[in-house]
Amino acid sequence: MRVVSLVPSATELLCAIGGEHLLVGQGHECDGDAIRALNPDVILTHDGCDVGCVPLDTVRAIAATMNPPPRILSLNPTSLWDVFDDLLRVGHIVDRDAAACAAMTTLRDRAWTALDRVTPFIDGPKVLFLGGIDPPRAGGQWIPELITLAGGTASLSSAGTPSRVVAADEIVASAPTGIIIAPCGFSVESTRAALSTLTDQPWWSELPAVRASGGILSAADPSDGPTHRSISESPVVLIDGQKYFHRPSPRLVDCLEWLVEWCSPRPR
């Protein structure tokens, strides 16, 4: 079987079930001739984002010119649980159902193990997730869900809804006690280089999380395992937006585990 993946999250789902040897092409930008030359049996794509990816209608049009036409699996998750389902869907279309079920079970068990550490009897932090900084954009889709699962309250966004541009007065009124800055497509280094568009604003220093941070913006990598740094120690955190939170793949379980540690109260 020959598989072309047009979205990084689908590539990671395929690799998570041991199907990397099936991959003959990958990338979020490609032309029709290249896809035809690869002669895939399956094309993995998605229709949940209009930025930086091949439109689903274009993929279908290209596939229709091929003989035989490849099967198309389009993914559009809006929650962590949708990602688990997508893992099974990818496994089914490439005839690796057993491997997909095993991988999904492992990820689900990790998620529930993390959630067992969440304390439901206290109010969690109010978390502002900035998936963009110029202009400020509150993260949507599965991101508010992850924050809520980890014991926090997502400021200015709701689970299952798209990310949205937020005004300065909205941010100030939300009074976040924790801020995660992870612009989609930005590394930590490129985020730091662009931070002045936020930190130079007069309202930025009014935010409770910024006051508590003393102006220190820490960086974190969710794949490093338990961070042992709580929100009280690092109330404003920079995370690589190219790798984490914006990619609906097994990486979301890494993000959930990190969030649980970050949101958890620590004794003073």
Phi, psi and omega per residue, in radians:
M1 nan 2.447 -3.112
R2 -2.048 2.221 -3.041
V3 -2.155 2.324 2.970
V4 -1.954 2.250 3.109
S5 -1.970 2.211 -3.109
L6 -1.819 0.201 3.140
V7 -2.594 2.325 -3.073
P8 -0.996 -0.652 -3.114
S9 -1.114 -0.666 3.099
A10 -1.165 -0.665 3.073
T11 -1.041 -0.737 -3.128
E12 -1.213 -0.617 3.063
L13 -1.104 -0.753 3.126
L14 -1.086 -0.760 3.136
C15 -1.168 -0.558 -3.131
A16 -1.137 -0.396 3.117
I17 -1.829 0.305 3.078
G18 1.308 0.454 -3.100
G19 -1.806 0.326 -3.088
E20 -1.103 -0.480 3.140
H21 -1.222 -0.244 3.114
L22 -1.475 -0.237 -3.011
L23 -1.369 2.113 3.109
V24 -1.935 -0.169 3.112
G25 -2.897 2.530 3.119
Q26 -2.631 2.706 3.113
G27 2.621 2.656 3.133
H28 -1.606 -0.097 3.051
E29 -2.334 2.222 3.091
C30 -2.810 2.825 3.136
D31 -1.797 2.845 -3.090
G32 -1.071 -0.664 -3.129
D33 -1.086 -0.669 -3.139
A34 -1.144 -0.714 3.121
I35 -1.131 -0.769 3.131
R36 -1.068 -0.717 -3.124
A37 -1.123 -0.534 3.127
L38 -1.322 -0.316 3.071
N39 0.871 0.993 -3.082
P40 -1.333 2.666 2.962
D41 -1.509 -0.509 -3.081
V42 -2.385 2.395 2.990
I43 -2.050 2.173 3.074
L44 -1.747 2.215 -3.129
T45 -2.594 -2.972 3.032
H46 -2.657 2.860 -3.130
D47 -2.232 0.469 -3.091
G48 -1.742 -0.012 -3.094
C49 -2.503 2.327 -3.137
D50 -1.679 -0.001 -3.052
V51 -1.918 2.207 2.988
G52 1.242 0.444 3.105
C53 -2.534 2.823 3.141
V54 -1.332 2.201 3.136
P55 -1.019 2.502 -3.105
L56 -1.031 -0.698 3.125
D57 -1.066 -0.623 3.100
T58 -1.166 -0.737 3.114
V59 -1.066 -0.764 3.134
R60 -1.114 -0.693 -3.137
A61 -1.126 -0.719 3.112
I62 -1.132 -0.804 -3.119
A63 -1.051 -0.617 -3.099
A64 -1.174 -0.333 3.134
T65 -1.550 -0.042 -3.080
M66 -1.734 2.647 -3.128
N67 -2.352 1.910 0.013
P68 -1.378 2.704 3.122
P69 -1.225 2.408 3.107
P70 -1.236 2.711 3.008
R71 -1.338 2.496 -3.124
I72 -2.011 2.243 3.018
L73 -2.015 1.952 3.131
S74 -1.792 2.217 -3.088
L75 -1.853 2.431 3.116
N76 -2.587 1.131 -3.092
P77 -1.292 2.602 3.042
T78 -2.193 0.042 -3.129
S79 -2.618 2.908 3.073
L80 -1.044 -0.693 -3.095
W81 -1.208 -0.542 3.031
D82 -1.094 -0.637 3.128
V83 -1.126 -0.709 3.075
F84 -1.065 -0.735 3.097
D85 -1.104 -0.702 3.139
D86 -1.101 -0.594 3.084
L87 -1.043 -0.743 3.107
L88 -1.188 -0.657 3.137
R89 -1.148 -0.727 3.083
V90 -1.117 -0.762 3.119
G91 -1.037 -0.686 -3.101
H92 -1.187 -0.732 -3.054
I93 -1.259 -0.370 3.106
V94 -1.877 0.265 3.063
D95 1.077 0.706 3.061
R96 -2.241 0.894 -3.068
D97 -1.074 -0.761 -3.091
A98 -1.136 -0.755 3.130
A99 -1.135 -0.668 3.130
A100 -1.158 -0.714 3.134
C101 -1.112 -0.728 3.130
A102 -1.140 -0.760 3.139
A103 -1.139 -0.721 3.122
M104 -1.109 -0.722 3.137
T105 -1.090 -0.733 3.121
T106 -1.102 -0.790 3.131
L107 -1.140 -0.733 3.126
R108 -1.096 -0.716 3.118
D109 -1.128 -0.686 3.080
R110 -1.094 -0.721 3.139
A111 -1.105 -0.811 -3.126
W112 -1.177 -0.600 3.074
T113 -1.088 -0.727 3.096
A114 -1.132 -0.762 -3.099
L115 -1.168 -0.451 3.089
D116 -1.120 -0.320 -3.118
R117 -1.590 -0.067 -3.129
V118 -1.385 2.300 3.112
T119 -1.588 1.961 -3.051
P120 -1.480 -0.048 -2.991
F121 -1.724 0.064 3.107
I122 -2.259 2.689 3.095
D123 -1.261 2.230 3.136
G124 -1.449 3.082 -3.120
P125 -1.228 2.659 2.998
K126 -1.549 1.972 -2.966
V127 -1.900 2.199 2.995
L128 -1.748 2.040 3.083
F129 -1.787 2.029 3.135
L130 -1.761 1.850 3.081
G131 -1.556 0.055 3.058
G132 -2.802 2.629 -3.085
I133 -2.149 -0.208 3.130
D134 -2.506 1.460 0.107
P135 -1.465 2.882 3.091
P136 -1.048 2.353 -3.111
R137 -2.338 2.148 3.118
A138 -1.401 2.276 -3.109
G139 -1.158 2.455 -3.140
G140 -2.137 -2.659 -3.099
Q141 0.968 -2.085 -3.067
W142 -1.435 -0.206 -3.048
I143 -1.134 -0.848 3.079
P144 -1.048 -0.612 3.104
E145 -1.083 -0.789 3.141
L146 -1.063 -0.738 3.137
I147 -1.100 -0.759 3.136
T148 -1.146 -0.760 3.105
L149 -1.033 -0.618 -3.101
A150 -1.393 -0.015 3.080
G151 1.783 0.060 3.130
G152 -1.755 -3.136 3.044
T153 -2.110 2.158 -3.114
A154 -1.359 2.158 3.122
S155 -1.498 2.301 2.925
L156 1.214 0.263 3.092
S157 -2.660 2.713 -3.108
S158 -2.185 2.589 -3.132
A159 -1.052 2.403 3.066
G160 1.454 -0.035 3.132
T161 -1.865 2.681 -3.133
P162 -1.119 2.771 2.999
S163 -1.095 2.744 -3.109
R164 -2.562 2.655 3.048
V165 -1.240 2.348 -3.128
V166 -2.099 2.492 -3.137
A167 -1.438 2.776 -3.123
A168 -1.032 -0.708 -3.113
D169 -1.178 -0.527 3.052
E170 -1.149 -0.751 -3.122
I171 -1.113 -0.814 -3.133
V172 -1.085 -0.760 -3.119
A173 -1.139 -0.514 -3.125
S174 -1.272 -0.333 3.076
A175 0.800 1.038 -3.089
P176 -1.179 2.410 3.049
T177 -1.632 -0.130 3.045
G178 -2.544 2.461 -3.133
I179 -2.291 2.253 3.011
I180 -1.943 2.160 3.132
I181 -1.942 1.911 -3.101
A182 -2.537 1.289 -3.123
P183 -1.061 2.364 -3.134
C184 -1.018 2.193 3.114
G185 1.499 -0.007 -3.100
F186 -1.816 2.396 2.933
S187 -1.370 2.991 3.084
V188 -1.072 -0.693 -3.116
E189 -1.132 -0.764 3.140
S190 -1.235 -0.510 3.062
T191 -1.156 -0.805 3.111
R192 -1.016 -0.675 -3.106
A193 -1.169 -0.436 -3.095
A194 -1.786 0.019 -2.989
L195 -1.149 -0.396 -3.080
S196 -1.069 -0.425 3.099
T197 -1.121 -0.390 3.049
L198 -1.687 -0.946 -2.967
T199 -1.195 -0.341 3.104
D200 -1.485 -0.121 3.120
Q201 -1.295 2.420 -3.087
P202 -1.110 -0.485 -3.121
W203 -1.372 -0.298 -3.064
W204 -1.035 -0.788 -3.095
S205 -1.226 -0.187 3.109
E206 -1.395 -0.287 -3.046
L207 -1.242 2.361 -3.117
P208 -0.964 -0.711 -3.131
A209 -1.110 -0.687 -3.130
V210 -1.203 -0.730 3.098
R211 -1.074 -0.726 -3.124
A212 -1.194 -0.466 -3.096
S213 -1.365 -0.289 -3.062
G214 1.144 0.404 3.135
G215 1.490 0.037 -3.122
I216 -1.610 2.172 3.094
L217 -1.907 1.880 -3.097
S218 -1.478 2.683 3.039
A219 -1.853 2.550 3.136
A220 -2.434 2.637 3.101
D221 -2.167 1.875 -3.082
P222 -1.018 -0.394 -3.121
S223 -1.369 -0.117 -3.137
D224 -1.320 -0.032 -3.096
G225 1.508 -2.853 -3.101
P226 -0.907 2.231 -3.053
T227 -1.405 -0.491 -3.089
H228 1.046 0.203 3.053
R229 -2.073 2.052 -3.085
S230 -1.548 3.046 3.110
I231 -1.112 -0.476 3.105
S232 -1.226 -0.437 3.111
E233 -1.572 -0.595 -3.107
S234 -2.386 1.351 -3.063
P235 -1.273 -0.325 3.071
V236 -2.169 2.072 -2.974
V237 -2.223 2.401 3.032
L238 -1.764 2.323 3.131
I239 -2.320 2.546 -3.136
D240 -1.123 1.914 -3.122
G241 -1.373 -0.169 3.041
Q242 -1.308 -0.544 -2.995
K243 -1.832 -0.584 -2.924
Y244 -2.164 2.657 3.071
F245 1.270 -0.684 -3.094
H246 -1.590 -0.067 -3.066
R247 -1.930 1.841 -3.097
P248 -1.320 1.395 -3.067
S249 -2.503 -3.019 3.077
P250 -0.956 -0.306 3.107
R251 -1.075 -0.405 3.139
L252 -1.146 -0.479 3.071
V253 -1.239 -0.656 3.007
D254 -1.006 -0.772 -3.124
C255 -1.122 -0.716 3.127
L256 -1.116 -0.779 3.130
E257 -1.057 -0.741 3.119
W258 -1.138 -0.764 -3.137
L259 -1.049 -0.718 3.131
V260 -1.052 -0.756 3.124
E261 -1.158 -0.722 -3.081
W262 -1.212 -0.710 -3.104
C263 -1.360 -0.309 -3.063
S264 -1.216 2.406 3.093
P265 -1.206 2.573 3.073
R266 -2.106 2.478 3.076
P267 -1.125 2.442 3.125
R268 -1.535 nan nan
